[in-house]
Amino acid sequence: MEFSSKLLEKAVQEVAQLPGIGKRTALRLVLYLLKQPAEQTLFLTDALQNMRNNIKFCTSCHTISDFDVCEICNNTSRNHKTICVVEDVRDVMAIENTQQYKGIYHVLGGKISPIDGIGPSQLTITSLVNKVKNDGIEEVIFALSSTMEGDTTNFYIYKQLKDLDVKTSTIARGISVGDELEYADEVTLGRSIVYRIPFENSLKNS
């Protein structure tokens, strides 16, 4: 792809690094921004820079937040004895949209995937185990995607928790095997939370 401007080429190269965006789409986006009033582009760059500089991760559940402790963890009306374990913030948003879950969350920051070089130490599993040990947690719900990596991560955490006095459950398999949680429709996802099953049962059925 030939560019008439090095500045344009550089902008396209940077936008094209975003997931799911090729160079042609990046070029369309950059040209669109060029047609907009200059302040519109400044609003976008200011928002991105402000997010990058000031975003925080909740010290309790590790989700993205504007504060040291997120609004969900700070909400006294939530059930703080039940933790829903998810991969990342997109899954928190997906489950919250169902309005079926009133507990708190724990964001792992990924899934165990040896082929990608991701092991348990790269995730927030240790802090989850410590939370269960020290905070009187009564139930841990595994809500990872129904993939091999998700199932491996669920089983690893289950092994860390099985000797503790805590109930472990997993979302019902209304979510198709191999599907990412964030793409499930809200009704299916909501029902899978409500009709969750003991984790041991999922091991017998696999």
C-alpha positions as CSV (number, residue, x, y, z in Angstrom):
1,M,0.0,0.0,0.0
2,E,1.5,3.3,-1.1
3,F,1.0,6.5,0.9
4,S,1.2,10.0,-0.2
5,S,2.2,11.1,3.3
6,K,4.6,9.6,5.9
7,L,2.4,11.1,8.6
8,L,-0.7,9.3,7.2
9,E,1.3,6.1,6.8
10,K,2.5,6.2,10.5
11,A,-1.1,6.8,11.7
12,V,-2.4,3.9,9.7
13,Q,0.4,1.6,10.9
14,E,-0.5,2.4,14.5
15,V,-4.3,1.9,14.1
16,A,-3.7,-1.3,12.2
17,Q,-2.1,-2.8,15.3
18,L,-5.5,-2.9,17.0
19,P,-7.1,-6.4,17.0
20,G,-9.3,-7.2,14.1
21,I,-8.3,-4.1,12.1
22,G,-6.3,-4.5,8.9
23,K,-4.5,-1.8,7.0
24,R,-7.5,-1.0,4.7
25,T,-9.8,-0.6,7.7
26,A,-7.2,1.5,9.5
27,L,-6.8,3.7,6.4
28,R,-10.6,4.3,6.4
29,L,-10.6,5.2,10.1
30,V,-7.7,7.6,9.8
31,L,-9.2,9.3,6.7
32,Y,-12.5,9.6,8.5
33,L,-10.8,11.3,11.5
34,L,-9.1,13.7,9.0
35,K,-12.5,14.8,7.7
36,Q,-13.8,15.6,11.2
37,P,-13.2,18.9,13.0
38,A,-9.8,19.0,14.7
39,E,-11.3,19.1,18.2
40,Q,-13.1,15.8,17.6
41,T,-9.7,14.0,17.1
42,L,-8.4,15.8,20.2
43,F,-11.3,14.5,22.2
44,L,-10.4,11.0,21.1
45,T,-6.7,11.3,21.8
46,D,-7.3,13.0,25.2
47,A,-9.8,10.3,26.2
48,L,-7.3,7.6,25.3
49,Q,-4.4,9.3,27.0
50,N,-6.4,10.0,30.1
51,M,-7.5,6.4,30.3
52,R,-4.0,5.1,29.8
53,N,-2.5,7.4,32.5
54,N,-5.2,7.2,35.1
55,I,-6.9,3.7,34.8
56,K,-6.6,1.5,37.9
57,F,-7.0,-2.1,38.7
58,C,-9.2,-2.9,41.7
59,T,-7.0,-4.0,44.5
60,S,-9.7,-6.6,45.5
61,C,-11.0,-8.2,42.3
62,H,-8.5,-6.9,39.7
63,T,-11.1,-5.5,37.3
64,I,-10.5,-2.2,35.6
65,S,-11.6,0.7,37.7
66,D,-11.4,4.5,38.2
67,F,-10.7,3.9,41.9
68,D,-8.4,1.7,44.0
69,V,-11.5,-0.4,44.9
70,C,-14.1,-0.8,42.2
71,E,-17.8,0.1,42.6
72,I,-18.9,-3.5,42.7
73,C,-16.5,-4.4,45.5
74,N,-17.5,-1.2,47.3
75,N,-21.2,-2.0,47.0
76,T,-22.5,-3.2,50.4
77,S,-25.7,-4.5,48.9
78,R,-23.7,-7.2,46.9
79,N,-23.2,-10.7,48.3
80,H,-19.5,-10.6,49.3
81,K,-19.5,-14.2,50.3
82,T,-19.9,-15.4,46.6
83,I,-17.1,-14.8,44.1
84,C,-17.6,-15.3,40.3
85,V,-14.2,-16.1,38.7
86,V,-13.8,-14.7,35.2
87,E,-11.1,-14.2,32.6
88,D,-11.2,-10.4,32.1
89,V,-13.3,-7.2,32.5
90,R,-15.3,-8.0,29.3
91,D,-16.8,-11.0,31.1
92,V,-17.6,-8.9,34.2
93,M,-19.5,-6.6,31.9
94,A,-21.3,-9.4,30.1
95,I,-22.5,-11.0,33.4
96,E,-23.5,-7.6,34.9
97,N,-25.7,-7.0,31.8
98,T,-27.7,-10.1,32.7
99,Q,-28.7,-8.6,36.0
100,Q,-28.9,-12.1,37.4
101,Y,-25.8,-12.1,39.6
102,K,-25.5,-10.1,42.8
103,G,-22.1,-11.4,44.2
104,I,-18.6,-10.1,43.6
105,Y,-16.0,-11.0,41.0
106,H,-12.4,-12.1,40.7
107,V,-10.6,-11.3,37.4
108,L,-7.8,-13.7,36.6
109,G,-6.3,-11.7,33.7
110,G,-6.3,-14.6,31.3
111,K,-6.4,-18.4,31.2
112,I,-3.7,-21.1,31.7
113,S,-2.3,-21.7,28.3
114,P,1.2,-23.4,28.1
115,I,1.3,-23.0,24.4
116,D,1.1,-19.2,24.9
117,G,3.5,-19.3,27.8
118,I,0.8,-18.4,30.3
119,G,1.0,-20.4,33.6
120,P,-0.7,-20.0,36.9
121,S,1.9,-17.5,38.2
122,Q,0.9,-15.1,35.4
123,L,-2.7,-15.0,36.7
124,T,-4.2,-13.7,39.9
125,I,-4.9,-17.2,41.3
126,T,-2.9,-16.8,44.5
127,S,-4.8,-13.7,45.5
128,L,-8.1,-15.6,44.8
129,V,-7.0,-18.5,47.1
130,N,-5.9,-16.1,49.8
131,K,-9.3,-14.3,49.5
132,V,-11.2,-17.6,50.0
133,K,-9.0,-18.5,53.0
134,N,-9.3,-15.1,54.7
135,D,-12.6,-13.5,53.8
136,G,-15.1,-16.1,54.7
137,I,-16.1,-16.9,51.1
138,E,-18.9,-19.4,50.9
139,E,-19.0,-20.1,47.1
140,V,-16.7,-19.7,44.1
141,I,-18.4,-19.8,40.7
142,F,-16.2,-20.7,37.7
143,A,-17.4,-18.6,34.8
144,L,-14.6,-19.1,32.3
145,S,-15.1,-19.8,28.6
146,S,-15.9,-23.4,27.7
147,T,-12.6,-24.0,26.0
148,M,-9.7,-26.4,26.8
149,E,-7.8,-23.5,28.4
150,G,-10.8,-22.4,30.4
151,D,-11.4,-26.0,31.6
152,T,-7.8,-26.4,32.5
153,T,-7.8,-23.2,34.5
154,N,-11.0,-24.2,36.3
155,F,-9.6,-27.5,37.3
156,Y,-6.3,-26.0,38.5
157,I,-8.1,-23.5,40.7
158,Y,-10.5,-26.3,42.0
159,K,-7.4,-28.3,43.1
160,Q,-6.2,-25.3,45.0
161,L,-9.5,-24.8,46.8
162,K,-10.8,-28.4,47.3
163,D,-9.4,-28.7,50.8
164,L,-10.9,-25.4,51.9
165,D,-14.4,-25.0,53.3
166,V,-15.9,-23.4,50.2
167,K,-18.5,-24.5,47.7
168,T,-17.3,-24.6,44.1
169,S,-19.7,-24.4,41.1
170,T,-19.6,-23.7,37.4
171,I,-22.0,-22.0,35.1
172,A,-24.4,-24.3,33.4
173,R,-23.5,-25.4,29.9
174,G,-26.0,-23.3,28.1
175,I,-22.8,-21.8,26.8
176,S,-21.7,-23.9,23.8
177,V,-18.4,-25.7,24.2
178,G,-15.6,-23.6,22.7
179,D,-17.5,-20.3,22.9
180,E,-16.1,-17.2,24.5
181,L,-18.2,-15.9,27.4
182,E,-18.4,-12.3,26.2
183,Y,-20.2,-13.4,23.0
184,A,-23.1,-15.3,24.7
185,D,-26.5,-13.6,24.6
186,E,-27.7,-12.1,27.9
187,V,-30.6,-14.5,28.4
188,T,-28.4,-17.7,28.0
189,L,-25.6,-16.2,30.1
190,G,-28.0,-15.2,32.8
191,R,-29.6,-18.6,33.0
192,S,-26.2,-20.3,33.1
193,I,-25.4,-18.3,36.2
194,V,-28.7,-18.9,37.9
195,Y,-28.7,-22.7,37.1
196,R,-25.0,-23.2,37.9
197,I,-24.0,-26.7,39.0
198,P,-21.4,-28.1,41.5
199,F,-18.0,-28.1,39.9
200,E,-17.5,-31.8,40.8
201,N,-20.5,-32.7,38.6
202,S,-18.9,-31.0,35.6
203,L,-15.8,-33.2,36.1
204,K,-18.0,-36.4,36.0
205,N,-19.7,-35.2,32.7
206,S,-16.5,-34.3,30.9
